[in-house]
C-alpha cells in the first residue's frame, strides 16, 4: 500500500550513494569479493522483504 514511499527512498538512496558504491566497486586495489558483497546485500534485502510480507499480500 505504501510502496511509493519505499520507491522514493530507494531512488534517493541510489542517487546519494551510487558514486561512492561505484568507486568502491571499481577500485583497482580492492578485494576480489567487492562485487559479490554488493550482490549478496541485494539478494539478502530481497529475501528480507519477501519474508516480511505476509502470504495475504501477494
PDB file of N, CA, C, O and CB in Angstrom:
ATOM      1  N   UNK A   1       0.812  -1.184   0.000  1.00  0.00           N
ATOM      2  CA  UNK A   1       0.000   0.000   0.000  1.00  0.00           C
ATOM      3  C   UNK A   1       0.861   1.255   0.000  1.00  0.00           C
ATOM      4  O   UNK A   1       0.542   2.224  -0.689  1.00  0.00           O
ATOM      5  CB  UNK A   1      -0.927  -0.006   1.187  1.00  0.00           C
ATOM      6  N   UNK A   2       1.937   1.248   0.757  1.00  0.00           N
ATOM      7  CA  UNK A   2       2.801   2.413   0.854  1.00  0.00           C
ATOM      8  C   UNK A   2       4.088   2.202   0.053  1.00  0.00           C
ATOM      9  O   UNK A   2       5.164   2.607   0.493  1.00  0.00           O
ATOM     10  CB  UNK A   2       3.128   2.712   2.322  1.00  0.00           C
ATOM     11  N   UNK A   3       3.984   1.580  -1.101  1.00  0.00           N
ATOM     12  CA  UNK A   3       5.155   1.289  -1.906  1.00  0.00           C
ATOM     13  C   UNK A   3       5.798   2.546  -2.472  1.00  0.00           C
ATOM     14  O   UNK A   3       7.003   2.546  -2.724  1.00  0.00           O
ATOM     15  CB  UNK A   3       4.788   0.361  -3.024  1.00  0.00           C
ATOM     16  N   UNK A   4       5.040   3.612  -2.678  1.00  0.00           N
ATOM     17  CA  UNK A   4       5.621   4.818  -3.230  1.00  0.00           C
ATOM     18  C   UNK A   4       6.642   5.429  -2.280  1.00  0.00           C
ATOM     19  O   UNK A   4       7.614   6.034  -2.734  1.00  0.00           O
ATOM     20  CB  UNK A   4       4.534   5.822  -3.547  1.00  0.00           C
ATOM     21  N   UNK A   5       6.445   5.287  -0.983  1.00  0.00           N
ATOM     22  CA  UNK A   5       7.439   5.792  -0.028  1.00  0.00           C
ATOM     23  C   UNK A   5       8.728   4.996  -0.110  1.00  0.00           C
ATOM     24  O   UNK A   5       9.819   5.564  -0.065  1.00  0.00           O
ATOM     25  CB  UNK A   5       6.888   5.744   1.399  1.00  0.00           C
ATOM     26  N   UNK A   6       8.604   3.693  -0.228  1.00  0.00           N
ATOM     27  CA  UNK A   6       9.783   2.838  -0.351  1.00  0.00           C
ATOM     28  C   UNK A   6      10.504   3.129  -1.658  1.00  0.00           C
ATOM     29  O   UNK A   6      11.731   3.219  -1.684  1.00  0.00           O
ATOM     30  CB  UNK A   6       9.392   1.349  -0.272  1.00  0.00           C
ATOM     31  N   UNK A   7       9.754   3.276  -2.739  1.00  0.00           N
ATOM     32  CA  UNK A   7      10.365   3.573  -4.031  1.00  0.00           C
ATOM     33  C   UNK A   7      11.084   4.908  -4.001  1.00  0.00           C
ATOM     34  O   UNK A   7      12.186   5.023  -4.539  1.00  0.00           O
ATOM     35  CB  UNK A   7       9.312   3.572  -5.132  1.00  0.00           C
ATOM     36  N   UNK A   8      10.497   5.907  -3.393  1.00  0.00           N
ATOM     37  CA  UNK A   8      11.133   7.209  -3.278  1.00  0.00           C
ATOM     38  C   UNK A   8      12.412   7.123  -2.446  1.00  0.00           C
ATOM     39  O   UNK A   8      13.417   7.748  -2.784  1.00  0.00           O
ATOM     40  CB  UNK A   8      10.166   8.218  -2.661  1.00  0.00           C
ATOM     41  N   UNK A   9      12.377   6.366  -1.379  1.00  0.00           N
ATOM     42  CA  UNK A   9      13.559   6.188  -0.541  1.00  0.00           C
ATOM     43  C   UNK A   9      14.664   5.458  -1.296  1.00  0.00           C
ATOM     44  O   UNK A   9      15.835   5.817  -1.170  1.00  0.00           O
ATOM     45  CB  UNK A   9      13.197   5.421   0.732  1.00  0.00           C
ATOM     46  N   UNK A  10      14.315   4.449  -2.073  1.00  0.00           N
ATOM     47  CA  UNK A  10      15.313   3.711  -2.855  1.00  0.00           C
ATOM     48  C   UNK A  10      15.938   4.611  -3.910  1.00  0.00           C
ATOM     49  O   UNK A  10      17.157   4.609  -4.080  1.00  0.00           O
ATOM     50  CB  UNK A  10      14.678   2.478  -3.521  1.00  0.00           C
ATOM     51  N   UNK A  11      15.126   5.371  -4.614  1.00  0.00           N
ATOM     52  CA  UNK A  11      15.653   6.276  -5.641  1.00  0.00           C
ATOM     53  C   UNK A  11      16.568   7.320  -5.017  1.00  0.00           C
ATOM     54  O   UNK A  11      17.634   7.609  -5.560  1.00  0.00           O
ATOM     55  CB  UNK A  11      14.504   6.964  -6.402  1.00  0.00           C
ATOM     56  N   UNK A  12      16.172   7.883  -3.896  1.00  0.00           N
ATOM     57  CA  UNK A  12      17.004   8.864  -3.207  1.00  0.00           C
ATOM     58  C   UNK A  12      18.318   8.237  -2.729  1.00  0.00           C
ATOM     59  O   UNK A  12      19.383   8.841  -2.852  1.00  0.00           O
ATOM     60  CB  UNK A  12      16.241   9.463  -2.018  1.00  0.00           C
ATOM     61  N   UNK A  13      18.230   7.020  -2.184  1.00  0.00           N
ATOM     62  CA  UNK A  13      19.430   6.325  -1.731  1.00  0.00           C
ATOM     63  C   UNK A  13      20.384   6.014  -2.880  1.00  0.00           C
ATOM     64  O   UNK A  13      21.598   6.158  -2.741  1.00  0.00           O
ATOM     65  CB  UNK A  13      19.048   5.043  -1.021  1.00  0.00           C
ATOM     66  N   UNK A  14      19.837   5.592  -4.005  1.00  0.00           N
ATOM     67  CA  UNK A  14      20.681   5.332  -5.178  1.00  0.00           C
ATOM     68  C   UNK A  14      21.343   6.612  -5.667  1.00  0.00           C
ATOM     69  O   UNK A  14      22.513   6.602  -6.047  1.00  0.00           O
ATOM     70  CB  UNK A  14      19.855   4.703  -6.309  1.00  0.00           C
ATOM     71  N   UNK A  15      20.608   7.697  -5.659  1.00  0.00           N
ATOM     72  CA  UNK A  15      21.157   8.977  -6.107  1.00  0.00           C
ATOM     73  C   UNK A  15      22.292   9.445  -5.195  1.00  0.00           C
ATOM     74  O   UNK A  15      23.298   9.970  -5.674  1.00  0.00           O
ATOM     75  CB  UNK A  15      20.053  10.039  -6.157  1.00  0.00           C
ATOM     76  N   UNK A  16      22.137   9.260  -3.914  1.00  0.00           N
ATOM     77  CA  UNK A  16      23.137   9.739  -2.954  1.00  0.00           C
ATOM     78  C   UNK A  16      24.348   8.816  -2.896  1.00  0.00           C
ATOM     79  O   UNK A  16      25.483   9.293  -2.879  1.00  0.00           O
ATOM     80  CB  UNK A  16      22.519   9.865  -1.564  1.00  0.00           C
ATOM     81  N   UNK A  17      24.124   7.497  -2.865  1.00  0.00           N
ATOM     82  CA  UNK A  17      25.216   6.572  -2.609  1.00  0.00           C
ATOM     83  C   UNK A  17      25.827   5.931  -3.847  1.00  0.00           C
ATOM     84  O   UNK A  17      26.831   5.229  -3.728  1.00  0.00           O
ATOM     85  CB  UNK A  17      24.742   5.515  -1.716  1.00  0.00           C
ATOM     86  N   UNK A  18      25.267   6.144  -5.019  1.00  0.00           N
ATOM     87  CA  UNK A  18      25.806   5.467  -6.199  1.00  0.00           C
ATOM     88  C   UNK A  18      27.251   5.854  -6.518  1.00  0.00           C
ATOM     89  O   UNK A  18      28.027   4.961  -6.859  1.00  0.00           O
ATOM     90  CB  UNK A  18      24.940   5.766  -7.388  1.00  0.00           C
ATOM     91  N   UNK A  19      27.668   7.119  -6.431  1.00  0.00           N
ATOM     92  CA  UNK A  19      29.079   7.415  -6.718  1.00  0.00           C
ATOM     93  C   UNK A  19      30.044   6.717  -5.753  1.00  0.00           C
ATOM     94  O   UNK A  19      31.106   6.248  -6.162  1.00  0.00           O
ATOM     95  CB  UNK A  19      29.309   8.915  -6.663  1.00  0.00           C
ATOM     96  N   UNK A  20      29.673   6.653  -4.492  1.00  0.00           N
ATOM     97  CA  UNK A  20      30.532   6.005  -3.503  1.00  0.00           C
ATOM     98  C   UNK A  20      30.636   4.507  -3.778  1.00  0.00           C
ATOM     99  O   UNK A  20      31.725   3.935  -3.731  1.00  0.00           O
ATOM    100  CB  UNK A  20      29.998   6.250  -2.083  1.00  0.00           C
ATOM    101  N   UNK A  21      29.508   3.880  -4.062  1.00  0.00           N
ATOM    102  CA  UNK A  21      29.495   2.441  -4.312  1.00  0.00           C
ATOM    103  C   UNK A  21      30.250   2.101  -5.589  1.00  0.00           C
ATOM    104  O   UNK A  21      30.993   1.120  -5.620  1.00  0.00           O
ATOM    105  CB  UNK A  21      28.058   1.927  -4.399  1.00  0.00           C
ATOM    106  N   UNK A  22      30.075   2.889  -6.638  1.00  0.00           N
ATOM    107  CA  UNK A  22      30.775   2.619  -7.901  1.00  0.00           C
ATOM    108  C   UNK A  22      32.273   2.785  -7.723  1.00  0.00           C
ATOM    109  O   UNK A  22      33.043   1.964  -8.221  1.00  0.00           O
ATOM    110  CB  UNK A  22      30.268   3.551  -9.019  1.00  0.00           C
ATOM    111  N   UNK A  23      32.704   3.827  -7.027  1.00  0.00           N
ATOM    112  CA  UNK A  23      34.145   3.988  -6.769  1.00  0.00           C
ATOM    113  C   UNK A  23      34.694   2.841  -5.944  1.00  0.00           C
ATOM    114  O   UNK A  23      35.799   2.363  -6.204  1.00  0.00           O
ATOM    115  CB  UNK A  23      34.417   5.312  -6.054  1.00  0.00           C
ATOM    116  N   UNK A  24      33.940   2.392  -4.954  1.00  0.00           N
ATOM    117  CA  UNK A  24      34.387   1.277  -4.106  1.00  0.00           C
ATOM    118  C   UNK A  24      34.432  -0.008  -4.908  1.00  0.00           C
ATOM    119  O   UNK A  24      35.350  -0.812  -4.743  1.00  0.00           O
ATOM    120  CB  UNK A  24      33.459   1.107  -2.885  1.00  0.00           C
ATOM    121  N   UNK A  25      33.443  -0.212  -5.782  1.00  0.00           N
ATOM    122  CA  UNK A  25      33.342  -1.426  -6.578  1.00  0.00           C
ATOM    123  C   UNK A  25      34.473  -1.512  -7.594  1.00  0.00           C
ATOM    124  O   UNK A  25      35.024  -2.591  -7.811  1.00  0.00           O
ATOM    125  CB  UNK A  25      31.993  -1.484  -7.286  1.00  0.00           C
ATOM    126  N   UNK A  26      34.825  -0.401  -8.216  1.00  0.00           N
ATOM    127  CA  UNK A  26      35.809  -0.404  -9.299  1.00  0.00           C
ATOM    128  C   UNK A  26      37.223  -0.050  -8.843  1.00  0.00           C
ATOM    129  O   UNK A  26      38.095   0.161  -9.686  1.00  0.00           O
ATOM    130  CB  UNK A  26      35.380   0.557 -10.366  1.00  0.00           C
ATOM    131  N   UNK A  27      37.467   0.019  -7.570  1.00  0.00           N
ATOM    132  CA  UNK A  27      38.800   0.355  -7.071  1.00  0.00           C
ATOM    133  C   UNK A  27      39.800  -0.710  -7.525  1.00  0.00           C
ATOM    134  O   UNK A  27      39.572  -1.902  -7.320  1.00  0.00           O
ATOM    135  CB  UNK A  27      38.795   0.478  -5.519  1.00  0.00           C
ATOM    136  N   UNK A  28      40.907  -0.285  -8.140  1.00  0.00           N
ATOM    137  CA  UNK A  28      41.865  -1.268  -8.659  1.00  0.00           C
ATOM    138  C   UNK A  28      42.573  -2.065  -7.571  1.00  0.00           C
ATOM    139  O   UNK A  28      42.998  -3.194  -7.817  1.00  0.00           O
ATOM    140  CB  UNK A  28      42.891  -0.574  -9.503  1.00  0.00           C
ATOM    141  N   UNK A  29      42.705  -1.509  -6.389  1.00  0.00           N
ATOM    142  CA  UNK A  29      43.369  -2.230  -5.310  1.00  0.00           C
ATOM    143  C   UNK A  29      42.372  -2.849  -4.336  1.00  0.00           C
ATOM    144  O   UNK A  29      42.740  -3.222  -3.222  1.00  0.00           O
ATOM    145  CB  UNK A  29      44.305  -1.300  -4.565  1.00  0.00           C
ATOM    146  N   UNK A  30      41.127  -2.958  -4.746  1.00  0.00           N
ATOM    147  CA  UNK A  30      40.084  -3.517  -3.885  1.00  0.00           C
ATOM    148  C   UNK A  30      40.155  -5.032  -3.853  1.00  0.00           C
ATOM    149  O   UNK A  30      40.829  -5.662  -4.668  1.00  0.00           O
ATOM    150  CB  UNK A  30      38.704  -3.071  -4.358  1.00  0.00           C
ATOM    151  N   UNK A  31      39.456  -5.588  -2.911  1.00  0.00           N
ATOM    152  CA  UNK A  31      39.415  -7.039  -2.760  1.00  0.00           C
ATOM    153  C   UNK A  31      38.565  -7.654  -3.872  1.00  0.00           C
ATOM    154  O   UNK A  31      37.727  -6.979  -4.471  1.00  0.00           O
ATOM    155  CB  UNK A  31      38.855  -7.430  -1.368  1.00  0.00           C
ATOM    156  N   UNK A  32      38.786  -8.925  -4.138  1.00  0.00           N
ATOM    157  CA  UNK A  32      38.085  -9.615  -5.219  1.00  0.00           C
ATOM    158  C   UNK A  32      36.611  -9.805  -4.927  1.00  0.00           C
ATOM    159  O   UNK A  32      35.823 -10.013  -5.850  1.00  0.00           O
ATOM    160  CB  UNK A  32      38.722 -10.952  -5.476  1.00  0.00           C
ATOM    161  N   UNK A  33      36.221  -9.740  -3.666  1.00  0.00           N
ATOM    162  CA  UNK A  33      34.850 -10.048  -3.290  1.00  0.00           C
ATOM    163  C   UNK A  33      33.923  -8.828  -3.270  1.00  0.00           C
ATOM    164  O   UNK A  33      32.750  -8.976  -2.928  1.00  0.00           O
ATOM    165  CB  UNK A  33      34.842 -10.696  -1.946  1.00  0.00           C
ATOM    166  N   UNK A  34      34.392  -7.653  -3.615  1.00  0.00           N
ATOM    167  CA  UNK A  34      33.535  -6.465  -3.591  1.00  0.00           C
ATOM    168  C   UNK A  34      32.278  -6.616  -4.447  1.00  0.00           C
ATOM    169  O   UNK A  34      31.187  -6.345  -3.945  1.00  0.00           O
ATOM    170  CB  UNK A  34      34.318  -5.262  -4.059  1.00  0.00           C
ATOM    171  N   UNK A  35      32.371  -7.031  -5.706  1.00  0.00           N
ATOM    172  CA  UNK A  35      31.121  -7.199  -6.473  1.00  0.00           C
ATOM    173  C   UNK A  35      30.194  -8.249  -5.866  1.00  0.00           C
ATOM    174  O   UNK A  35      28.973  -8.093  -5.890  1.00  0.00           O
ATOM    175  CB  UNK A  35      31.441  -7.583  -7.910  1.00  0.00           C
ATOM    176  N   UNK A  36      30.774  -9.316  -5.323  1.00  0.00           N
ATOM    177  CA  UNK A  36      29.960 -10.369  -4.721  1.00  0.00           C
ATOM    178  C   UNK A  36      29.278  -9.876  -3.443  1.00  0.00           C
ATOM    179  O   UNK A  36      28.154 -10.283  -3.150  1.00  0.00           O
ATOM    180  CB  UNK A  36      30.824 -11.600  -4.417  1.00  0.00           C
ATOM    181  N   UNK A  37      29.939  -9.011  -2.687  1.00  0.00           N
ATOM    182  CA  UNK A  37      29.343  -8.462  -1.466  1.00  0.00           C
ATOM    183  C   UNK A  37      28.136  -7.595  -1.804  1.00  0.00           C
ATOM    184  O   UNK A  37      27.122  -7.638  -1.108  1.00  0.00           O
ATOM    185  CB  UNK A  37      30.383  -7.644  -0.674  1.00  0.00           C
ATOM    186  N   UNK A  38      28.245  -6.813  -2.864  1.00  0.00           N
ATOM    187  CA  UNK A  38      27.121  -5.970  -3.264  1.00  0.00           C
ATOM    188  C   UNK A  38      25.943  -6.828  -3.699  1.00  0.00           C
ATOM    189  O   UNK A  38      24.806  -6.561  -3.309  1.00  0.00           O
ATOM    190  CB  UNK A  38      27.532  -5.017  -4.398  1.00  0.00           C
ATOM    191  N   UNK A  39      26.201  -7.858  -4.502  1.00  0.00           N
ATOM    192  CA  UNK A  39      25.117  -8.745  -4.929  1.00  0.00           C
ATOM    193  C   UNK A  39      24.519  -9.490  -3.746  1.00  0.00           C
ATOM    194  O   UNK A  39      23.304  -9.683  -3.689  1.00  0.00           O
ATOM    195  CB  UNK A  39      25.623  -9.744  -5.973  1.00  0.00           C
ATOM    196  N   UNK A  40      25.349  -9.910  -2.804  1.00  0.00           N
ATOM    197  CA  UNK A  40      24.840 -10.593  -1.616  1.00  0.00           C
ATOM    198  C   UNK A  40      23.903  -9.686  -0.825  1.00  0.00           C
ATOM    199  O   UNK A  40      22.855 -10.131  -0.357  1.00  0.00           O
ATOM    200  CB  UNK A  40      25.999 -11.058  -0.728  1.00  0.00           C
ATOM    201  N   UNK A  41      24.275  -8.424  -0.674  1.00  0.00           N
ATOM    202  CA  UNK A  41      23.418  -7.492   0.057  1.00  0.00           C
ATOM    203  C   UNK A  41      22.087  -7.279  -0.661  1.00  0.00           C
ATOM    204  O   UNK A  41      21.043  -7.201  -0.013  1.00  0.00           O
ATOM    205  CB  UNK A  41      24.130  -6.153   0.245  1.00  0.00           C
ATOM    206  N   UNK A  42      22.113  -7.185  -1.983  1.00  0.00           N
ATOM    207  CA  UNK A  42      20.867  -7.030  -2.735  1.00  0.00           C
ATOM    208  C   UNK A  42      19.966  -8.248  -2.591  1.00  0.00           C
ATOM    209  O   UNK A  42      18.757  -8.106  -2.409  1.00  0.00           O
ATOM    210  CB  UNK A  42      21.168  -6.781  -4.205  1.00  0.00           C
ATOM    211  N   UNK A  43      20.537  -9.434  -2.671  1.00  0.00           N
ATOM    212  CA  UNK A  43      19.751 -10.661  -2.544  1.00  0.00           C
ATOM    213  C   UNK A  43      19.211 -10.797  -1.123  1.00  0.00           C
ATOM    214  O   UNK A  43      18.058 -11.184  -0.933  1.00  0.00           O
ATOM    215  CB  UNK A  43      20.602 -11.895  -2.917  1.00  0.00           C
ATOM    216  N   UNK A  44      20.033 -10.483  -0.128  1.00  0.00           N
ATOM    217  CA  UNK A  44      19.577 -10.569   1.260  1.00  0.00           C
ATOM    218  C   UNK A  44      18.447  -9.578   1.533  1.00  0.00           C
ATOM    219  O   UNK A  44      17.504  -9.903   2.254  1.00  0.00           O
ATOM    220  CB  UNK A  44      20.745 -10.313   2.221  1.00  0.00           C
ATOM    221  N   UNK A  45      18.529  -8.383   0.970  1.00  0.00           N
ATOM    222  CA  UNK A  45      17.458  -7.401   1.148  1.00  0.00           C
ATOM    223  C   UNK A  45      16.167  -7.894   0.503  1.00  0.00           C
ATOM    224  O   UNK A  45      15.085  -7.711   1.062  1.00  0.00           O
ATOM    225  CB  UNK A  45      17.865  -6.040   0.551  1.00  0.00           C
ATOM    226  N   UNK A  46      16.273  -8.514  -0.661  1.00  0.00           N
ATOM    227  CA  UNK A  46      15.091  -9.046  -1.341  1.00  0.00           C
ATOM    228  C   UNK A  46      14.446 -10.170  -0.524  1.00  0.00           C
ATOM    229  O   UNK A  46      13.222 -10.226  -0.403  1.00  0.00           O
ATOM    230  CB  UNK A  46      15.468  -9.559  -2.743  1.00  0.00           C
ATOM    231  N   UNK A  47      15.253 -11.047   0.025  1.00  0.00           N
ATOM    232  CA  UNK A  47      14.728 -12.142   0.847  1.00  0.00           C
ATOM    233  C   UNK A  47      14.074 -11.590   2.108  1.00  0.00           C
ATOM    234  O   UNK A  47      13.013 -12.067   2.512  1.00  0.00           O
ATOM    235  CB  UNK A  47      15.854 -13.135   1.218  1.00  0.00           C
ATOM    236  N   UNK A  48      14.689 -10.599   2.730  1.00  0.00           N
ATOM    237  CA  UNK A  48      14.130  -9.995   3.937  1.00  0.00           C
ATOM    238  C   UNK A  48      12.771  -9.371   3.658  1.00  0.00           C
ATOM    239  O   UNK A  48      11.827  -9.565   4.424  1.00  0.00           O
ATOM    240  CB  UNK A  48      15.084  -8.942   4.498  1.00  0.00           C
ATOM    241  N   UNK A  49      12.670  -8.632   2.577  1.00  0.00           N
ATOM    242  CA  UNK A  49      11.397  -8.000   2.228  1.00  0.00           C
ATOM    243  C   UNK A  49      10.361  -9.066   1.876  1.00  0.00           C
ATOM    244  O   UNK A  49       9.186  -8.915   2.210  1.00  0.00           O
ATOM    245  CB  UNK A  49      11.580  -7.014   1.049  1.00  0.00           C
ATOM    246  N   UNK A  50      10.778 -10.137   1.209  1.00  0.00           N
ATOM    247  CA  UNK A  50       9.855 -11.213   0.851  1.00  0.00           C
ATOM    248  C   UNK A  50       9.318 -11.945   2.053  1.00  0.00           C
ATOM    249  O   UNK A  50       8.137 -12.294   2.077  1.00  0.00           O
ATOM    250  CB  UNK A  50      10.529 -12.187  -0.058  1.00  0.00           C
ATOM    251  N   UNK A  51      10.143 -12.190   3.057  1.00  0.00           N
ATOM    252  CA  UNK A  51       9.684 -12.875   4.261  1.00  0.00           C
ATOM    253  C   UNK A  51       8.851 -11.966   5.144  1.00  0.00           C
ATOM    254  O   UNK A  51       7.967 -12.430   5.864  1.00  0.00           O
ATOM    255  CB  UNK A  51      10.864 -13.407   5.042  1.00  0.00           C
ATOM    256  N   UNK A  52       9.133 -10.669   5.090  1.00  0.00           N
ATOM    257  CA  UNK A  52       8.392  -9.728   5.910  1.00  0.00           C
ATOM    258  C   UNK A  52       6.957  -9.580   5.412  1.00  0.00           C
ATOM    259  O   UNK A  52       6.042  -9.347   6.202  1.00  0.00           O
ATOM    260  CB  UNK A  52       9.090  -8.372   5.921  1.00  0.00           C
ATOM    261  N   UNK A  53       6.765  -9.716   4.113  1.00  0.00           N
ATOM    262  CA  UNK A  53       5.424  -9.613   3.535  1.00  0.00           C
ATOM    263  C   UNK A  53       4.649 -10.892   3.810  1.00  0.00           C
ATOM    264  O   UNK A  53       5.178 -11.986   3.619  1.00  0.00           O
ATOM    265  CB  UNK A  53       5.496  -9.340   2.013  1.00  0.00           C
ATOM    266  N   UNK A  54       3.454 -10.775   4.237  1.00  0.00           N
ATOM    267  CA  UNK A  54       2.629 -11.936   4.529  1.00  0.00           C
ATOM    268  C   UNK A  54       2.106 -12.581   3.263  1.00  0.00           C
ATOM    269  O   UNK A  54       2.162 -11.980   2.190  1.00  0.00           O
ATOM    270  CB  UNK A  54       1.477 -11.550   5.425  1.00  0.00           C
ATOM    271  N   UNK A  55       1.597 -13.802   3.375  1.00  0.00           N
ATOM    272  CA  UNK A  55       1.076 -14.505   2.213  1.00  0.00           C
ATOM    273  C   UNK A  55      -0.216 -13.904   1.694  1.00  0.00           C
ATOM    274  O   UNK A  55      -0.598 -14.164   0.553  1.00  0.00           O
ATOM    275  CB  UNK A  55       0.859 -15.946   2.545  1.00  0.00           C
ATOM    276  N   UNK A  56      -0.896 -13.107   2.504  1.00  0.00           N
ATOM    277  CA  UNK A  56      -2.125 -12.468   2.070  1.00  0.00           C
ATOM    278  C   UNK A  56      -1.889 -11.195   1.268  1.00  0.00           C
ATOM    279  O   UNK A  56      -2.841 -10.610   0.750  1.00  0.00           O
ATOM    280  CB  UNK A  56      -2.975 -12.159   3.256  1.00  0.00           C
ATOM    281  N   UNK A  57      -0.632 -10.754   1.155  1.00  0.00           N
ATOM    282  CA  UNK A  57      -0.304  -9.536   0.426  1.00  0.00           C
ATOM    283  C   UNK A  57       0.219  -9.816  -0.977  1.00  0.00           C
ATOM    284  O   UNK A  57       0.767  -8.912  -1.608  1.00  0.00           O
ATOM    285  CB  UNK A  57       0.713  -8.739   1.194  1.00  0.00           C
ATOM    286  N   UNK A  58       0.072 -11.000  -1.469  1.00  0.00           N
ATOM    287  CA  UNK A  58       0.593 -11.315  -2.786  1.00  0.00           C
ATOM    288  C   UNK A  58      -0.206 -10.724  -3.872  1.00  0.00           C
ATOM    289  O   UNK A  58       0.116 -10.907  -5.046  1.00  0.00           O
ATOM    290  CB  UNK A  58       0.668 -12.757  -2.980  1.00  0.00           C
TER     291      UNK A  58
END
